[in-house]
Amino acid sequence: MLQAADYLLWALQRHYERRESRYVELIWSKVGVVHAVDETTLAPYGTYYTKKKPKEKAADRVKQRPAEVPGI
């Protein structure tokens, strides 16, 4: 089980840092959600990414969002 978690994290790192998707594509059908706990721009608990809300599209929304949003 630890090897599966290690591979998943390594594949995600390759995808987001090096734009190399071939490893994450092998397992992406098994992934339901990615919880980015360090991305606290929109919420203090982090950001969730899914197939319907991938990181790339979410990053575009953050760039378009006003700097201060009351209630967040």
BAKEVO-760115 format. One line per 3 residues: number of its first residue (from 1); their letters; for each residue x, y, z of N, C-alpha, C. Coordinates in steps of 0.1 Angstrom, whole numbers. Example, Ala and Ser with C-alpha at 12.3 -4.5 7.8 and 13.67 -1.06 7.14 Angstrom:
<lofis>
1 = as = 132 -57 78 123 -45 78 132 -33 78 | 128 -22 71 137 -11 71 129 0 79
</lofis>
This chain:
<lofis>
1 = mlq = 8 -12 0 0 0 0 9 13 0 | 19 12 7 28 24 8 34 26 -6 | 38 16 -13 43 18 -27 33 24 -36
4 = aad = 21 21 -35 10 27 -43 9 42 -40 | 9 46 -28 9 60 -24 21 67 -28 | 33 61 -27 45 67 -32 45 70 -47
7 = yll = 40 60 -54 39 61 -69 30 72 -73 | 18 73 -66 8 83 -69 14 97 -67 | 20 99 -55 26 112 -53 37 116 -62
10 = wal = 45 106 -66 56 108 -76 50 112 -89 | 40 105 -94 34 108 -106 27 122 -107 | 21 125 -96 15 139 -95 26 150 -95
13 = qrh = 37 147 -88 48 157 -89 53 158 -103 | 55 147 -110 60 148 -124 50 156 -133 | 37 154 -130 27 160 -138 27 175 -136
16 = yer = 27 180 -124 25 194 -121 38 202 -122 | 49 196 -118 62 203 -118 69 202 -132 | 68 191 -139 75 189 -151 66 188 -163
19 = res = 53 189 -161 43 188 -172 45 175 -180 | 49 164 -172 50 151 -178 39 142 -173 | 29 140 -182 16 134 -178 15 119 -179
22 = ryv = 25 113 -186 23 98 -190 22 89 -177 | 28 92 -166 27 84 -154 14 86 -147 | 10 98 -146 -3 101 -139 -15 96 -147
25 = eli = -14 96 -160 -24 91 -169 -27 76 -167 | -17 69 -163 -18 54 -160 -28 51 -148 | -28 60 -139 -35 58 -127 -47 68 -125
28 = wsk = -48 78 -133 -58 89 -131 -72 84 -130 | -75 73 -137 -89 68 -136 -93 63 -122 | -82 60 -114 -84 55 -100 -85 67 -90
31 = vgv = -81 79 -94 -81 90 -85 -94 97 -85 | -100 100 -73 -112 107 -72 -111 122 -69 | -101 125 -60 -99 139 -56 -85 141 -52
34 = vha = -80 153 -54 -67 157 -49 -69 169 -40 | -64 167 -28 -66 178 -18 -52 185 -16 | -51 197 -21 -39 205 -20 -40 214 -7
37 = vde = -35 208 4 -36 214 17 -28 227 18 | -18 229 10 -10 241 10 -15 253 2 | -25 250 -6 -31 261 -14 -43 267 -7
40 = ttl = -40 277 2 -50 283 11 -54 297 6 | -53 300 -7 -57 313 -12 -72 315 -11 | -80 304 -14 -94 305 -15 -101 301 -2
43 = apy = -94 292 5 -100 286 18 -89 282 27 | -91 283 40 -80 280 50 -77 265 50 | -86 256 46 -84 242 46 -77 237 33
46 = gty = -75 245 24 -68 241 11 -78 241 0 | -74 234 -11 -82 234 -23 -84 219 -28 | -96 216 -33 -98 202 -38 -99 203 -53
49 = ytk = -92 193 -59 -93 192 -74 -98 178 -78 | -107 178 -88 -113 166 -92 -112 166 -108 | -118 156 -114 -117 155 -129 -126 166 -134
52 = kkp = -137 170 -128 -145 181 -132 -139 194 -129 | -130 195 -119 -124 208 -116 -109 205 -115 | -102 204 -126 -88 201 -126 -80 213 -121
55 = kek = -67 211 -117 -59 222 -112 -57 232 -123 | -55 229 -135 -52 239 -145 -64 249 -147 | -76 245 -147 -87 254 -148 -89 262 -136
58 = aad = -87 255 -124 -88 262 -112 -78 274 -110 | -66 271 -115 -56 282 -115 -60 294 -123 | -67 292 -134 -72 303 -142 -82 311 -135
61 = rvk = -91 304 -127 -101 311 -119 -94 320 -108 | -84 315 -102 -77 322 -91 -71 335 -97 | -65 335 -109 -59 346 -115 -70 357 -118
64 = qrp = -82 353 -121 -93 362 -125 -100 367 -113 | -98 361 -101 -105 364 -89 -100 377 -83 | -108 386 -77 -104 398 -71 -95 394 -59
67 = aev = -86 403 -55 -76 401 -44 -83 398 -31 | -93 406 -28 -100 405 -15 -115 400 -18 | -118 389 -12 -132 384 -13 -138 383 1
70 = pgi = -148 391 5 -153 390 19 -159 376 21 | -157 371 33 -164 359 37 -155 346 34 | -144 348 29 -135 336 26 -123 337 34
</lofis>
